[in-house]
Amino acid sequence: MFGDRDFQSEKNKAIMKIRAKVLDAARCWLNQNGYIEVHGPTIIPAVGDWPGSFEVKYFDKKAYLTQGLQPYARTFVASFGKVYTIAPTFRVEKARTRRHLTEYWRIEVAQKCDLDTIIKIQEELVAHICHSLSKDARVELKCLRRQVKDLCKVKKPFPRLTYDEVIDILQKDGFNVSWGQKLDWELENNLSLRFDQPFFITEFPVGVETFFFKSHPNRPELTLSVDLLAPEGYGEMGSGGQMIDEKKVLLKKMAEEKIEQGDQKWYINFMQYRTFPQSGFMIGLERLIQWICKLIHIKEASAFPRLLDSIYP
Amino acid sequence: MFGDRDFQSEKNKAIMKIRAKVLDAARCWLNQNGYIEVHGPTIIPAVGDWPGSFEVKYFDKKAYLTQGLQPYARTFVASFGKVYTIAPTFRVEKARTRRHLTEYWRIEVAQKCDLDTIIKIQEELVAHICHSLSKDARVELKCLRRQVKDLCKVKKPFPRLTYDEVIDILQKDGFNVSWGQKLDWELENNLSLRFDQPFFITEFPVGVETFFFKSHPNRPELTLSVDLLAPEGYGEMGSGGQMIDEKKVLLKKMAEEKIEQGDQKWYINFMQYRTFPQSGFMIGLERLIQWICKLIHIKEASAFPRLLDSIYP
């Protein structure tokens, strides 16, 4: 036992086995569908003012820990058309919640395609994972009191709500929420309780999502973005969208968001490839496991979770 | 093109495809043989005086980047008997060589077994990877001027030399090498040129390998350790051994090597599990690819290599 964790308990063994089976199912689907596995760097150079990166002492330089395959995804997509990576990711998270780890694994996909296509890819992948587990992890699911039928009933297409619709639903329900704000945990939780399978929220306003995402062609106040949410109150477990694919648009957006171009030269250089539509998404492995295994705290989804207060063992 | 890299070249695409195929072959073999995929932490707490760890600013604490699944492997092995991890690894490497990255991926296996068994596992895994590529990566191998027959002829059992034998061979060949010293690059390279398939060196002296390894039962000056070397002059691509499995032996060895027990409490705690033999190995993915793809510099095996002088892009 370390801290409050008993590694030898049947419950913890079942969670760790499901973790392995989720990864195997994801890779099977991705490999069979022609995605090439790639690795971006974990240690990345200056990220300017982007919040949330852990700092690494890299010889006499400052460096940071990755938050995802962006912007490296673009070179891989230029080479192979469709790629994926499954790798650790890091985020300085100062809140004590049941939903955040500072170190987590992500399943990330990037592809030459538009937003609608990447949403369909994401639902195919998640449905495949759920259906695989419903066949190959029955013993572990039973141990965790997750009904096999809950995973069988995950059906494509997943319900899709726009951000506009979400605000409307929540306002009608009496929540004090205004258009343009980030959906906080209470709102996400409430929304997620209305569903019994994963669902999407699309087209978040500019400012709510990262500056990589392309603006909506007809409504420039929106981005071509998508979040994947788990049902039953679990909330967000993935995010993605269609990337900006023109250098001048990126430069303009960086100027608007006051991001120093000097520090971002390495990113801007990635835009040299001829313009092509590129979309992608990232699913937090531990979030997906938290929902599938019905875990109260996300730390149970990781054998050695890293939290604000805990780095031991 | 970034620096000297053209991502769109046929050569670089072939290397990246082989990288994906090596991983797929490794996982197939491990999954089919009952190994459970696990993840240790990337950010680890104080490592005392262990050299070679990058420092991370973890809120108001100092933390470090992992150098492998040790000592976490032990808890996973206690739960599952045999496990593997494929994940990024970090080492401060101040030398400018054609063989070192500061960030690399490792294929790591840990198991309830003795040294001889883990050597056999390692040769089965490496042979499987080579034979898989000889069938599934013919186009890429041709592009890289690697003969398919070079991979077909990788046969179990791999040649095994003891460290004693290696010193003897090198001394007879006129090298100025004495028993007890680490095999430097020149020696490793020379030895490796004598082979046309991967081979092992076993039983390194105490002090040449990490303190985790058990002493030889009959010759306490040796450890139950094993390095995997590539042929054709490429040299070391993996290392492993049988771990110390008794708490009192570990404490004694830590005292001998002047490792502070205070900082290592988290490691010592792992020894609480009832004694069982545990062995493991780690193969450097980029080293394996460097040999398979006949690359002059290891940086070609990684899309965004991290080196002493280079962290961009």
Interface residues (C-beta under 8 A of the other chain):
Chain A: F2 F7 Q8 N12 K13 M16 K17 R19 A20 L23 D24 R27 N31 I36 E37 V38 H39 G40 P41 T42 I43 I44 P45 F54 E55 V56 K57 Y58 F59 K61 A63 L65 Y72 T75 F76 A78 S79 F80 A87 P88 F90 V92 K94 T102 E103 W105 W266 Y267 N269 F270 S302 A303 F304 R306 L308 I311 Y312 P313
Chain B: F2 F7 Q8 N12 K13 M16 K17 R19 A20 L23 D24 R27 N31 I36 E37 V38 H39 G40 P41 T42 I43 I44 P45 F54 E55 V56 K57 Y58 F59 K61 A63 L65 Y72 T75 F76 A78 S79 F80 A87 P88 F90 V92 K94 T102 E103 W105 W266 Y267 N269 F270 S302 A303 F304 R306 L308 I311 Y312 P313
